[in-house]
Amino acid sequence: MTITEYHIELYKRVGGDVDHLLRIGIQEEKTLKNQDIILKIGEIVADLELVKKGLTSFEYTEKLNVKLIELCSNDNVITQMKQLEMFE
């Protein structure tokens, strides 16, 4: 699984909601892979919110940074991920 700029834009467009993706997305966007990536982005955004609020340990923050490096296609995607906010 690799998160790209495309997936971040898709996440924003559907408000992080896979059900919304299935309702409004075109066929190419509705793949299981994209659904899994949207869910993963939501998990990471929630984790990043905890980090921003200072509610995590140093070790947790480091593991999250490693996860971002592993999952994101490049540094620009990592930066964009860190700027995302949770949808309510």
Residue pairs with C-beta under 8 A, 6 or more apart in sequence:
1 33
1 36
1 37
1 40
1 71
2 71
2 72
2 73
3 37
3 40
3 41
3 71
3 72
3 73
3 77
3 81
4 73
4 77
5 73
5 76
5 77
5 80
7 34
7 37
7 38
7 41
8 41
8 77
8 80
8 81
8 84
10 21
10 25
10 29
10 34
10 38
11 37
11 38
11 41
11 42
11 84
12 84
14 20
14 21
14 24
14 25
14 38
15 87
16 38
16 41
16 42
16 45
16 86
16 87
17 38
17 87
18 35
18 38
18 39
21 29
21 30
21 34
21 35
21 38
22 30
22 35
25 34
40 71
41 81
41 84
42 86
42 87
44 64
44 67
44 68
44 71
44 81
45 81
45 84
45 85
45 86
46 86
47 56
47 64
48 64
48 81
48 82
48 84
49 85
49 86
50 56
50 60
51 60
51 61
51 64
56 64
68 78
68 81
68 82
69 78
72 78
72 81
